[in-house]
Amino acid sequence: MRLARLATPTGPVAGRYEDGVVYADDGAYTVGVDGPLLPPCAPSALYCVGRNYAATLEQMAYDRPAEPDFFIKPPTALVGHEAAIPYPTFTEELTYAGELAAVIGQRCRALTPEDVPAVVRGYTVLNDVDALDQQGRTARKAFDGSAPLGPWIETDVDPTALEMWTDVAGERRQEASTAQMLFDPFEVVAFLSERFTLRPGDVVAFGSPANPGLLEPGQTVEITYEGVGTLRNTVAETGLEATARF
């Protein structure tokens, strides 16, 4: 099942997504007519893992981490499917990184990897946008608009062996499988749950394969995870800040 959230004149509507229609308890809403897709959840935080693919370590000359290496983005980083990615005035090196992400379905803490499938609502796609020339992860990765997420939550998928690819302006830039992760999704969620109480709607992203790269104004980024969906966003032409909608 695909779960989505839609922006309507009366506020966000959540429901089952099918063929461009969001079926909510109070009726059916057509995407693009009744409103655009929002990020498919409203997290209290986005937990993002880095350095989780061997090819990325080799490309970036990083050491292999002994445990998942993570950072946190705030909810204000979110933008939805088809929303503009802002090109902030404080950077000249904006980059993309295509990642699989889990959406937590219930409050939980101190999980084992075996516990994780029962607390995950489903999986979606995240673009870990980075202002690469800024100092420190917070300045680089946590600004408004730095976390395009969507287009929906897929509830029926095994995250451990999904093919993925990223296209920028129609050119293939990334191609990998989640089977190549150093720490699989269940290990990552369990690790984070030892440190944080995870709450419904929270997002856990599992890192990017090799070949994250630069973005230019006007370019469209499409990140696909097989069995989950394709997240598509275009970089703002003018450098104006995009508006995150919840």
Backbone hydrogen bonds in HBPLUS format (Angstrom, degrees):
<---DONOR---> <-ACCEPTOR-->    atom                        ^
c    i                          cat <-CA-CA->   ^        H-A-AA   ^      H-
h    n   atom  resd res      DA  || num        DHA   H-A  angle D-A-AA Bond
n    s   type  num  typ     dist DA aas  dist angle  dist       angle   num
A0155-THR N   A0001-MET O   2.84 MM 154  5.34 167.8  1.85 159.1 163.4     1
A0017-TYR N   A0002-ARG O   2.73 MM  15  5.27 168.8  1.74 142.8 146.7     2
A0003-LEU N   A0153-ILE O   2.83 MM 150  4.97 157.3  1.88 139.8 147.1     3
A0153-ILE N   A0003-LEU O   2.79 MM 150  4.97 158.5  1.83 144.3 151.9     4
A0004-ALA N   A0015-GLY O   2.93 MM  11  5.73 166.9  1.95 166.9 171.2     5
A0015-GLY N   A0004-ALA O   3.02 MM  11  5.73 157.6  2.07 160.9 165.9     6
A0038-LEU N   A0005-ARG O   2.76 MM  33  5.27 170.4  1.77 138.1 141.6     7
A0006-LEU N   A0013-VAL O   2.72 MM   7  5.11 159.0  1.76 150.4 157.8     8
A0013-VAL N   A0006-LEU O   2.81 MM   7  5.11 151.9  1.89 146.1 155.5     9
A0007-ALA N   A0036-PRO O   2.91 MM  29  5.61 171.3  1.92 168.7 170.3    10
A0008-THR N   A0011-GLY O   3.35 MM   3  5.14 142.7  2.49 107.0 117.3    11
A0011-GLY N   A0008-THR O   2.97 MM   3  5.14 166.2  1.99 113.5 117.8    12
A0016-ARG N   A0023-TYR O   3.04 MM   7  5.08 145.2  2.16 142.8 134.0    13
A0023-TYR N   A0016-ARG O   2.71 MM   7  5.08 167.4  1.73 155.4 154.3    14
A0018-GLU N   A0021-VAL O   2.88 MM   3  5.35 155.7  1.94 151.3 159.6    15
A0021-VAL N   A0018-GLU O   3.03 MM   3  5.35 150.2  2.12 111.3 120.6    16
A0031-VAL N   A0020-GLY O   2.88 MM  11  5.43 167.0  1.90 154.3 158.1    17
A0022-VAL N   A0029-TYR O   2.80 MM   7  5.15 166.8  1.82 158.0 159.6    18
A0029-TYR N   A0022-VAL O   2.92 MM   7  5.15 158.1  1.97 140.9 148.2    19
A0024-ALA N   A0027-GLY O   2.83 MM   3  5.32 152.1  1.91 169.4 168.1    20
A0027-GLY N   A0024-ALA O   3.21 MM   3  5.32 169.8  2.22 109.9 111.6    21
A0033-VAL N   A0030-THR O   3.18 MM   3  5.48 150.6  2.28 117.7 126.4    22
A0034-ASP N   A0030-THR O   2.81 MM   4  5.45 167.2  1.83 159.8 164.2    23
A0032-GLY N   A0035-GLY O   2.80 MM   3  5.01 176.3  1.81 136.8 137.5    24
A0203-VAL N   A0045-ALA O   3.32 MM 158  6.66 167.8  2.33 154.2 157.6    25
A0046-LEU N   A0073-LYS O   3.00 MM  27  5.05 156.5  2.06 160.1 158.5    26
A0073-LYS N   A0046-LEU O   2.84 MM  27  5.05 162.0  1.88 148.7 154.8    27
A0047-TYR N   A0203-VAL O   2.81 MM 156  6.10 166.9  1.83 161.8 158.4    28
A0205-ALA N   A0047-TYR O   2.78 MM 158  6.19 158.6  1.82 156.3 163.9    29
A0048-CYS N   A0071-PHE O   2.84 MM  23  5.38 170.5  1.85 165.6 167.0    30
A0071-PHE N   A0048-CYS O   2.85 MM  23  5.38 147.2  1.96 148.2 159.0    31
A0049-VAL N   A0205-ALA O   2.97 MM 156  6.04 155.3  2.03 137.4 145.2    32
A0050-GLY N   A0069-ASP O   2.69 MM  19  5.52 168.8  1.70 169.7 173.1    33
A0182-LEU N   A0052-ASN O   2.77 MM 130  5.20 155.2  1.83 135.6 141.4    34
A0056-THR N   A0053-TYR O   3.06 MM   3  5.30 126.4  2.36 101.7 115.4    35
A0057-LEU N   A0053-TYR O   3.15 MM   4  6.56 155.6  2.22 151.9 158.6    36
A0058-GLU N   A0054-ALA O   3.04 MM   4  6.36 160.0  2.08 152.7 157.5    37
A0059-GLN N   A0055-ALA O   2.96 MM   4  6.09 157.9  2.01 142.0 148.4    38
A0060-MET N   A0056-THR O   2.90 MM   4  6.01 159.3  1.95 153.1 157.8    39
A0061-ALA N   A0057-LEU O   2.83 MM   4  5.59 111.7  2.30 138.0 153.0    40
A0062-TYR N   A0057-LEU O   2.93 MM   5  4.73 153.2  2.00 134.7 140.9    41
A0077-ALA N   A0074-PRO O   3.00 MM   3  5.71 166.4  2.02 122.2 126.4    42
A0078-LEU N   A0075-PRO O   3.06 MM   3  5.72 167.6  2.07 121.1 125.0    43
A0147-ALA N   A0077-ALA O   2.80 MM  70  5.06 142.2  1.94 146.8 134.4    44
A0149-LEU N   A0079-VAL O   2.92 MM  70  6.30 151.3  2.01 163.3 169.8    45
A0083-ALA N   A0080-GLY O   3.11 MM   3  5.40 159.0  2.15 123.7 127.0    46
A0082-GLU N   A0232-ARG O   2.67 MM 150  5.39 152.6  1.74 168.5 177.8    47
A0085-ILE N   A0234-THR O   2.95 MM 149  5.98 161.8  1.98 135.3 140.3    48
A0236-ALA N   A0085-ILE O   2.84 MM 151  5.74 171.1  1.85 155.1 154.3    49
A0091-THR N   A0088-PRO O   3.43 MM   3  5.96 169.4  2.44 115.7 116.4    50
A0132-LEU N   A0093-GLU O   2.80 MM  39  5.35 136.0  1.99 176.3 162.1    51
A0215-LEU N   A0094-LEU O   2.70 MM 121  5.54 145.2  1.82 163.2 158.3    52
A0095-THR N   A0130-ASP O   2.88 MM  35  5.15 152.6  1.95 146.1 154.8    53
A0130-ASP N   A0095-THR O   3.12 MM  35  5.15 153.7  2.19 132.0 138.4    54
A0096-TYR N   A0213-GLY O   2.96 MM 117  5.77 148.6  2.06 158.0 165.3    55
A0128-ASP N   A0097-ALA O   2.88 MM  31  5.02 155.4  1.94 151.8 149.1    56
A0099-GLU N   A0126-LEU O   2.85 MM  27  5.13 158.7  1.89 167.9 168.3    57
A0126-LEU N   A0099-GLU O   2.86 MM  27  5.13 172.9  1.87 153.9 155.6    58
A0206-PHE N   A0100-LEU O   2.99 MM 106  5.88 164.3  2.02 173.1 175.2    59
A0101-ALA N   A0124-THR O   2.93 MM  23  5.26 155.8  1.99 150.5 145.9    60
A0124-THR N   A0101-ALA O   2.80 MM  23  5.26 159.8  1.84 152.0 158.6    61
A0102-ALA N   A0204-VAL O   2.75 MM 102  5.14 159.5  1.79 150.1 150.4    62
A0204-VAL N   A0102-ALA O   2.93 MM 102  5.14 158.7  1.98 145.5 151.1    63
A0103-VAL N   A0122-GLY O   2.91 MM  19  5.61 159.0  1.96 160.1 158.1    64
A0121-ARG N   A0103-VAL O   2.76 MM  18  5.62 147.6  1.86 156.0 167.2    65
A0104-ILE N   A0202-ASP O   2.87 MM  98  5.32 167.6  1.89 157.3 161.4    66
A0201-GLY N   A0104-ILE O   2.85 MM  97  5.32 172.6  1.85 148.0 145.9    67
A0105-GLY N   A0119-VAL O   2.67 MM  14  5.36 168.9  1.68 159.4 157.5    68
A0108-CYS N   A0198-LEU O   2.92 MM  90  5.36 153.5  1.99 150.4 156.2    69
A0198-LEU N   A0108-CYS O   2.94 MM  90  5.36 146.4  2.05 163.2 165.0    70
A0110-ALA N   A0193-SER O   2.89 MM  83  5.03 176.8  1.89 117.3 116.2    71
A0115-ASP N   A0112-THR O   2.91 MM   3  5.20 140.7  2.07 107.9 119.5    72
A0116-VAL N   A0113-PRO O   3.25 MM   3  5.39 141.7  2.40 101.2 111.1    73
A0118-ALA N   A0115-ASP O   3.19 MM   3  5.96 138.2  2.37 121.8 131.0    74
A0119-VAL N   A0116-VAL O   2.91 MM   3  5.43 151.5  1.99 121.1 129.3    75
A0123-TYR N   A0154-GLU O   2.90 MM  31  5.22 158.1  1.95 137.1 140.0    76
A0154-GLU N   A0123-TYR O   2.80 MM  31  5.22 171.8  1.81 153.3 151.9    77
A0125-VAL N   A0150-GLY O   3.26 MM  25  5.38 146.0  2.38 128.9 138.8    78
A0150-GLY N   A0125-VAL O   2.98 MM  25  5.38 156.0  2.04 150.8 157.9    79
A0127-ASN N   A0148-PRO O   3.01 MM  21  5.33 156.6  2.07 151.1 154.7    80
A0129-VAL N   A0127-ASN O   2.98 MM   2  5.73 119.9  2.35 111.4  94.7    81
A0129-VAL N   A0146-SER O   3.12 MM  17  4.72 143.6  2.26 138.3 141.7    82
A0131-ALA N   A0140-ARG O   2.80 MM   9  4.57 166.6  1.82 132.8 137.6    83
A0134-GLN N   A0131-ALA O   3.05 MM   3  5.87 165.1  2.07 131.3 132.9    84
A0140-ARG N   A0136-GLY O   3.04 MM   4  6.18 154.2  2.10 151.2 159.5    85
A0141-LYS N   A0137-ARG O   2.80 MM   4  5.62 162.2  1.83 151.5 155.1    86
A0142-ALA N   A0138-THR O   3.12 MM   4  5.11 152.9  2.20 135.6 138.0    87
A0146-SER N   A0143-PHE O   3.13 MM   3  5.66 147.6  2.23 145.0 141.6    88
A0178-THR N   A0162-LEU O   2.88 MM  16  5.26 152.7  1.95 138.8 147.0    89
A0226-GLU N   A0163-GLU O   2.86 MM  63  5.43 167.2  1.88 165.8 169.5    90
A0164-MET N   A0176-ALA O   2.88 MM  12  5.47 155.6  1.94 153.6 150.2    91
A0176-ALA N   A0164-MET O   3.17 MM  12  5.47 157.2  2.22 136.1 140.9    92
A0165-TRP N   A0224-THR O   3.02 MM  59  5.42 149.9  2.11 146.3 153.4    93
A0224-THR N   A0165-TRP O   2.86 MM  59  5.42 176.5  1.86 170.3 171.3    94
A0166-THR N   A0174-GLN O   3.01 MM   8  4.82 151.5  2.09 123.6 126.3    95
A0173-ARG N   A0166-THR O   2.71 MM   7  5.50 177.8  1.71 166.4 166.8    96
A0174-GLN N   A0166-THR O   3.29 MM   8  4.82 159.5  2.33 128.7 131.6    97
A0167-ASP N   A0222-GLU O   2.84 MM  55  5.17 163.9  1.86 152.2 157.0    98
A0222-GLU N   A0167-ASP O   2.84 MM  55  5.17 164.6  1.87 158.0 162.1    99
A0168-VAL N   A0171-GLU O   2.87 MM   3  5.22 157.4  1.92 146.9 146.3   100
A0171-GLU N   A0168-VAL O   2.97 MM   3  5.22 164.6  1.99 113.1 118.2   101
A0169-ALA N   A0220-THR O   2.91 MM  51  5.24 166.7  1.93 153.3 157.0   102
A0180-GLN N   A0177-SER O   3.02 MM   3  5.70 166.9  2.03 118.2 122.4   103
A0181-MET N   A0178-THR O   3.17 MM   3  5.52 165.7  2.19 114.5 115.8   104
A0187-GLU N   A0184-ASP O   3.05 MM   3  5.37 118.6  2.44 107.7 122.5   105
A0188-VAL N   A0184-ASP O   3.02 MM   4  6.30 158.8  2.07 159.2 166.0   106
A0189-VAL N   A0185-PRO O   3.06 MM   4  6.25 171.0  2.07 152.3 153.8   107
A0190-ALA N   A0186-PHE O   3.12 MM   4  6.18 162.8  2.15 143.1 148.4   108
A0191-PHE N   A0187-GLU O   2.93 MM   4  6.05 158.2  1.98 146.0 152.4   109
A0192-LEU N   A0188-VAL O   2.98 MM   4  6.26 164.5  2.01 156.3 159.5   110
A0193-SER N   A0189-VAL O   2.95 MM   4  6.11 150.8  2.04 146.5 155.0   111
A0194-GLU N   A0191-PHE O   3.20 MM   3  5.49 150.7  2.29 103.4 112.0   112
A0195-ARG N   A0192-LEU O   2.93 MM   3  5.39 152.9  2.00 112.3 120.8   113
A0196-PHE N   A0192-LEU O   2.93 MM   4  6.07 148.5  2.03 155.6 165.9   114
A0202-ASP N   A0199-ARG O   2.94 MM   3  5.61 164.5  1.96 145.1 148.3   115
A0219-GLN N   A0216-GLU O   3.11 MM   3  5.76 164.7  2.13 142.1 143.6   116
A0218-GLY N   A0235-VAL O   2.95 MM  17  5.12 157.1  2.00 124.0 130.5   117
A0235-VAL N   A0219-GLN O   2.87 MM  16  5.56 163.2  1.90 159.5 161.2   118
A0221-VAL N   A0233-ASN O   2.74 MM  12  5.44 165.4  1.76 172.4 174.8   119
A0233-ASN N   A0221-VAL O   3.02 MM  12  5.44 156.0  2.08 150.7 158.4   120
A0223-ILE N   A0231-LEU O   2.90 MM   8  5.20 161.0  1.94 148.9 153.8   121
A0231-LEU N   A0223-ILE O   2.84 MM   8  5.20 158.0  1.89 152.6 152.4   122
A0225-TYR N   A0229-GLY O   3.07 MM   4  5.69 161.1  2.11 158.9 161.8   123
A0228-VAL N   A0225-TYR O   2.85 MM   3  5.38 158.9  1.90 138.7 142.6   124
A0229-GLY N   A0225-TYR O   3.10 MM   4  5.69 153.5  2.17 147.2 155.5   125
